[in-house]
Amino acid sequence: MFDVSSEEITEGPLSRALLFLSTPLVVQQYVVVLQQIVDVFWLGRVSGDAVAAVGLVAPLVGLLGLVTHAGVIGGRVLVAQNVGADDEAEARRAGFHATALVGVANTVLAVLVYFLAADVIGLLNPGQAVLPLAATYLTVTTFGRIFGGMSDAIESGFVGWGDSRASMVINVAAVLTNVVLDPFLVVGWGISGFTGYGIFGAAAATAIGYVVGFGVAVAGLRVARTSFTIHWRDVGFDPDTARSLLEVGVPKVGQEGGRQVARLVIIAIVTAVGGSAGLAAYTVGARISTVAFVPAAAVGSAVSSIVGQNVGAGKASRATRATWLATAATTGGMVVLGVVQFFVPGVIVDVFAPTLTRDAFAYTVTYLEILALGYWAFGVIYPVQGGFNGAGKTQVSMVATLLQYWTVRLPIAVLGAFVFVLAVPVHAVFWAITLSNVVAAVGVAAYFWYETSGSGGLIERAATAAAAD
């Protein structure tokens, strides 16, 4: 079930290709969300400081993951385009280069974090209670990301080839390991006389899950039924492949780097005007809102593979149709999720963070209501950016994201929190997040339409270039 071949992606019904490629990715991403929610669920039973610490380091984790993002998007797009062009050997070489790049870079980063974590986190002024917890979580999970990043790169090769089931299996193995270990390592659940390791236990469970996922990914490369493999002949350095990988992947570094730095500034604003209660609300809200954009992000990944293969096959109009079809379907689903969250925010907070203070609870409820109003925007942003990425034009997604965060989100947050101060200043940050999502959705959709509505558009040019290579 959910088998989809390269021929079906480039010639069969687009709705079937999108459904069969997206569904395992949606399941996979919800499993990842389960991991994040379970972490908050158990840490919420340890202390509010533990929850705040995880929220504090989230943007730092994102910054450290920039190289992984470059390898993942570069590998997925190059694999997809080469499969569409019937060059499977080059597709496998791209997969190896992506995995090797991510592994080496994450090893270097882990060593740096070991020595510098506390000093860097201290610059955010989180307070003496939160700082050591945040440093512990960041250090342990970063060492785990050596294996997690390589696993992600291998997964991207499977998805680019059109085998999203293998990617799902890898993630399920990693996350289920984390979910099973969390209650024992965090709070010592069910073990007499053992109270758990708190935030260290949560980080350790995550790191162990990464190792397990990498093991499954490597094993998957040698399973007969999987289409994506890496042979010994694919191992080695090829300058042209590395250059192509970086050309596609580096804009993703700029995109995610700009996003994560902006998030750090947002956290600083939240902490300044909302204190630990505001930071806890931001953390819980961010984790819960992930549930909303997971389907959109998964569909965006599927779109990038479908567009990539069709670009490689020289079918620009089909790539464009796939992007719009995915956008329409995903936006409808996001509207439903937004309505549900808007009407039951208090219930959601009670389930996932019962130890929040009264102020933190009130902030979180308001944050969830405001976020829900803009959930539909995720259904536009991710599929449309997936269309740009699949065409190899990752710089468009980079510029769109930088504008979203730095010309809309941050100015609104600063003005609302410090200049035209709202009755509750931290609410200005919450509104800035939703408004920036809406503006970004309208902007990327309008630009994609402009670039694809006539002949000689962006995707058509990409398909022509791919045919010439």
C-alpha positions in Angstrom: 0.0 0.0 0.0 1.1 3.6 -0.8 3.5 2.4 -3.4 4.1 5.1 -6.0 6.6 4.7 -8.8 8.5 7.4 -10.7 6.3 6.7 -13.7 3.2 7.4 -11.7 4.6 10.6 -10.3 5.4 11.9 -13.8 2.5 10.4 -15.8 -0.2 9.1 -13.5 -3.1 10.9 -11.7 -1.6 13.7 -9.7 -4.2 13.3 -6.9 -3.1 9.7 -6.4 0.6 10.6 -6.4 0.1 13.4 -3.9 -2.1 11.2 -1.6 0.2 8.1 -1.7 3.4 10.1 -1.3 2.0 12.5 1.3 0.2 10.1 3.6 3.2 8.3 5.0 4.9 11.7 5.5 1.9 13.0 7.4 2.0 9.9 9.6 5.7 10.4 10.0 5.4 14.0 11.0 2.6 13.3 13.5 4.9 10.8 15.1 7.5 13.5 15.4 4.9 15.8 16.9 4.0 13.0 19.3 7.7 13.0 20.5 7.6 16.7 21.1 4.3 16.6 22.9 5.3 13.7 25.0 8.4 15.5 26.1 6.4 18.5 27.2 3.8 16.2 28.8 6.3 14.5 31.1 8.5 17.6 31.7 5.3 19.4 32.6 5.1 17.0 35.5 8.6 17.9 36.6 8.4 21.7 36.7 7.5 24.8 34.7 11.2 25.6 34.5 11.9 22.3 32.7 9.2 23.2 30.1 10.6 26.7 29.7 14.1 25.4 29.2 13.0 23.2 26.3 11.3 26.3 24.7 14.3 28.4 25.3 16.7 26.1 23.4 14.3 25.3 20.6 15.6 28.1 18.3 19.2 27.1 19.2 18.4 23.6 18.2 17.0 25.0 14.9 20.2 27.0 14.3 22.3 23.9 14.9 20.2 22.0 12.5 20.9 24.4 9.6 23.5 22.0 8.0 21.0 19.2 8.3 18.4 21.3 6.5 20.9 22.0 3.7 21.6 18.3 3.3 18.0 17.2 3.5 16.5 19.7 1.0 19.5 19.5 -1.3 19.5 15.7 -1.2 15.8 15.4 -1.8 15.6 17.8 -4.7 18.7 16.4 -6.5 17.6 12.8 -6.0 14.1 13.6 -7.3 15.3 15.5 -10.3 17.8 12.8 -11.3 15.3 10.1 -10.9 12.9 12.1 -13.1 15.8 12.3 -15.6 16.5 8.6 -15.4 19.9 9.1 -13.9 19.7 6.8 -10.9 23.5 6.6 -10.4 23.7 10.4 -9.9 20.7 10.2 -7.6 22.4 7.7 -5.3 25.6 9.8 -5.3 23.6 12.8 -4.2 22.1 10.8 -1.4 25.6 9.8 -0.1 27.0 13.3 -0.3 24.1 14.7 1.6 24.5 12.1 4.4 28.2 12.5 4.6 28.0 16.3 4.8 25.4 16.2 7.6 27.3 13.7 9.6 30.6 15.5 9.6 29.1 19.0 10.2 27.0 17.8 13.1 30.0 16.1 14.8 31.9 19.4 14.7 28.8 21.2 16.1 28.4 18.7 18.9 31.9 19.3 20.1 31.4 23.1 20.1 28.2 22.8 22.0 29.8 20.7 24.7 32.1 23.6 25.5 30.0 26.6 24.8 26.3 25.7 25.6 26.1 27.4 29.0 27.8 30.6 27.8 25.6 30.9 24.7 22.3 30.2 26.6 23.4 32.7 29.3 23.3 35.5 26.7 19.5 35.0 26.6 19.3 35.8 30.4 16.9 32.9 31.2 17.5 33.0 35.0 19.6 30.7 37.2 16.8 28.1 37.5 16.4 27.6 33.7 20.0 28.0 32.5 21.5 24.7 33.6 18.4 22.7 32.5 18.6 24.3 29.0 22.3 23.7 28.7 21.9 20.0 29.6 19.1 19.5 27.1 20.9 21.2 24.3 24.2 19.4 24.8 22.8 15.9 25.0 20.4 16.3 22.1 23.1 17.8 19.9 25.3 14.7 20.3 22.2 12.7 19.3 21.7 14.8 16.3 24.9 13.4 14.7 22.9 10.3 14.1 19.6 12.0 13.7 20.9 14.3 11.0 22.4 11.5 8.9 19.1 9.6 9.3 17.2 12.7 8.0 19.5 12.9 5.0 18.9 9.2 4.2 15.2 9.7 4.6 15.3 12.7 2.1 16.8 10.3 -0.4 13.9 7.9 0.0 11.3 10.7 -0.3 13.1 12.2 -3.4 12.9 8.7 -5.0 9.2 8.5 -4.2 9.4 6.0 -1.4 7.9 7.9 1.6 7.0 4.7 3.4 10.7 3.9 4.1 11.1 7.5 5.5 8.0 6.9 7.7 9.4 3.6 9.1 12.7 5.3 10.1 11.0 8.1 11.9 8.5 5.8 13.7 11.3 3.7 15.0 13.2 6.7 16.3 10.2 8.4 17.9 8.6 5.4 19.4 12.0 4.7 21.1 11.9 8.2 22.6 8.2 7.9 23.6 8.7 4.6 25.3 11.8 5.7 27.2 10.5 9.2 28.3 8.3 8.2 31.3 11.0 6.0 32.7 13.9 8.4 32.2 12.1 11.6 33.0 10.0 10.8 36.1 10.9 7.1 36.8 7.4 6.0 36.1 6.6 2.6 37.4 10.1 2.1 39.0 10.0 2.0 42.8 12.4 4.4 44.5 13.5 6.0 41.2 12.3 9.5 40.5 13.9 9.8 37.0 16.5 12.1 35.6 14.2 15.0 34.7 15.3 17.1 31.7 18.4 15.0 31.2 16.2 11.9 30.9 14.1 13.6 28.2 17.3 14.6 26.3 18.7 11.1 26.6 15.5 9.5 25.4 15.6 11.8 22.3 19.3 11.0 21.6 18.8 7.3 21.9 15.8 7.5 19.5 18.1 9.3 17.0 20.6 6.4 17.1 17.9 3.8 16.7 16.4 5.7 13.7 19.9 5.9 12.0 20.3 2.2 12.4 16.9 1.6 10.8 17.8 4.0 8.0 21.1 2.3 7.2 19.4 -1.1 7.3 16.7 0.3 4.9 19.3 1.1 2.3 20.0 -2.7 1.9 16.4 -3.9 2.0 15.4 -5.4 -1.3 12.0 -3.8 -1.6 13.3 -0.2 -1.1 14.0 1.7 -4.3 16.7 4.0 -2.9 20.1 2.4 -2.1 23.7 3.6 -1.7 26.3 1.1 -3.0 30.0 1.1 -2.2 30.6 2.5 -5.7 28.5 5.6 -4.7 30.9 6.3 -1.8 33.4 9.0 -2.6 33.7 12.7 -3.2 32.5 14.2 -6.5 33.0 17.9 -6.9 30.1 18.4 -9.3 27.6 16.5 -7.1 28.8 18.5 -4.0 28.5 21.8 -5.8 25.0 21.0 -7.0 24.0 19.9 -3.5 25.2 23.1 -2.0 23.6 25.3 -4.7 20.2 23.9 -3.8 20.8 23.4 0.0 22.6 26.6 1.0 19.6 28.9 0.5 17.8 26.6 2.9 20.5 27.5 5.5 19.7 31.1 4.9 16.0 30.5 5.2 16.2 28.5 8.4 19.0 30.6 9.9 16.9 33.8 9.4 13.9 32.0 10.9 15.7 30.7 14.0 17.5 34.0 14.8 14.2 35.7 14.5 12.7 33.2 16.9 15.5 33.9 19.4 14.6 37.6 19.3 10.9 36.7 19.7 11.8 34.6 22.8 13.8 37.5 24.2 10.8 39.8 23.7 8.5 37.2 25.3 10.8 36.9 28.3 11.1 40.6 28.7 7.4 41.4 28.7 5.9 38.1 29.9 8.6 36.6 32.2 8.7 32.8 32.8 4.9 32.6 32.4 5.1 34.1 29.0 8.0 31.8 28.0 6.1 28.7 29.2 3.0 29.8 27.2 5.1 30.4 24.1 6.7 26.9 24.5 3.5 25.0 25.0 1.8 27.0 22.2 4.6 26.3 19.8 4.6 22.6 20.5 0.8 22.3 20.2 0.7 24.4 17.0 3.1 21.9 15.4 0.1 19.6 15.2 -1.5 22.1 12.8 1.3 22.6 10.4 2.5 19.0 10.3 0.2 17.9 7.5 1.1 21.1 5.6 4.8 20.5 6.0 4.4 16.8 5.0 2.5 17.8 1.9 5.2 20.4 1.1 7.8 17.7 1.2 5.7 15.5 -1.1 5.2 18.4 -3.5 9.0 19.1 -3.7 9.5 15.5 -4.7 6.7 15.4 -7.2 7.7 18.8 -8.7 11.4 17.7 -8.7 10.7 14.5 -10.7 8.4 16.3 -13.1 10.9 19.1 -13.6 13.6 16.4 -14.3 11.2 14.8 -16.8 10.6 18.2 -18.5 6.9 18.4 -17.4 6.6 22.0 -16.1 2.8 22.3 -16.4 2.2 19.1 -14.5 4.6 20.3 -11.7 2.5 23.5 -11.4 -0.8 21.7 -11.3 0.5 19.5 -8.5 1.5 22.5 -6.4 -2.0 24.1 -6.7 -3.8 20.9 -6.1 -1.8 20.3 -2.9 -2.4 23.9 -1.7 -6.1 23.7 -2.1 -6.5 20.4 -0.3 -4.1 21.3 2.6 -5.6 24.7 3.2 -9.1 23.1 3.8 -7.6 20.7 6.3 -5.9 23.5 8.2 -9.1 25.5 8.5 -10.7 22.5 10.3 -7.8 22.2 12.7 -7.9 25.9 13.4 -11.6 25.8 14.3 -11.2 23.0 16.7 -8.3 24.7 18.5 -10.1 28.0 18.7 -13.0 26.6 20.6 -11.2 24.3 23.1 -7.9 25.9 24.0 -8.3 25.5 27.8 -8.9 21.8 27.4 -5.8 21.4 25.3 -3.6 23.3 27.9 -5.0 21.2 30.8 -4.1 18.0 29.1 -0.5 18.9 28.1 0.7 21.3 30.8 -1.3 20.9 34.1 1.4 22.4 36.2 1.3 25.9 34.6 0.8 28.9 36.9 -2.4 30.9 36.6 -0.7 33.6 34.4 1.0 31.0 32.2 -2.3 29.2 31.7 -4.1 32.4 30.7 -1.3 33.4 28.3 -1.3 30.0 26.7 -5.0 29.9 26.1 -4.9 33.3 24.4 -1.9 32.2 22.4 -3.7 29.1 21.1 -6.8 31.2 20.1 -4.7 33.7 18.2 -2.6 31.0 16.5 -5.8 29.2 15.4 -6.9 32.2 13.3 -4.0 31.8 11.0 -3.7 28.1 10.7 -5.1 28.2 7.1 -1.9 30.0 6.1 0.2 26.9 6.7 -1.9 25.2 4.0 -0.6 27.7 1.5 2.9 28.4 2.6 4.3 24.8 2.8 2.9 23.4 -0.5 3.8 26.5 -2.5 7.3 26.7 -1.1 7.5 22.9 -1.9 6.8 23.8 -5.5 9.6 26.3 -5.5 12.0 23.9 -3.8 11.2 21.1 -6.1 12.2 23.3 -9.1 15.5 23.9 -7.3 14.6 27.5 -6.6 15.1 27.3 -2.9 16.3 30.9 -2.8 12.6 32.0 -3.4 11.5 30.2 -0.2 14.5 31.7 1.6 13.6 35.3 0.7 9.9 34.7 1.5 10.7 33.4 5.0 13.2 36.2 5.7 10.5 38.8 4.8 7.9 37.0 6.8 10.0 37.1 10.0 12.1 40.2 9.7 9.8 42.7 7.9 6.5 41.6 9.4 6.8 39.4 12.6 9.5 41.2 14.5 8.4 44.8 13.7 4.9 44.1 14.8 6.1 42.3 18.0 8.4 45.2 18.9 5.9 47.9 18.2 3.1 46.1 20.1 5.2 45.2 23.1 7.3 48.3 23.6 6.0 51.2 21.6 2.2 51.0 21.2 1.9 48.8 24.3 -1.1 46.5 24.4 -3.0 46.0 27.7 -1.1 42.7 27.9 2.2 43.3 26.1 3.0 39.6 25.5 -0.1 39.4 23.4 1.6 41.6 20.8 4.1 38.8 20.1 1.3 36.3 19.7 -0.5 38.5 17.2 2.7 39.2 15.3 3.2 35.5 14.7 -0.3 34.9 13.3 -0.3 38.1 11.2 3.1 37.2 9.7 1.9 33.8 8.7 -1.1 35.3 6.9 1.0 37.9 5.0 3.5 35.2 4.0 0.7 32.9 2.7 -0.7 35.7 0.5 2.7 36.7 -0.7 4.1 33.3 -1.8 0.8 32.3 -3.4 0.7 35.5 -5.4 4.3 35.2 -6.5 3.9 31.5 -7.5 0.9 32.5 -9.6 2.8 35.3 -11.2 5.8 33.1 -12.0 3.7 30.2 -13.5 0.7 31.9 -15.1 2.4 32.4 -18.5 4.9 30.8 -20.7 8.6 30.9 -19.8 7.9 31.0 -16.0 10.1 29.8 -13.2 9.2 26.1 -13.3 9.3 26.0 -17.0 12.8 27.5 -17.0 13.9 24.9 -14.4 12.5 22.1 -16.6 14.3 23.4 -19.6 17.6 23.7 -17.7 17.2 20.2 -16.3 16.6 18.8 -19.8 19.8 20.6 -21.0 22.0 19.0 -18.3 
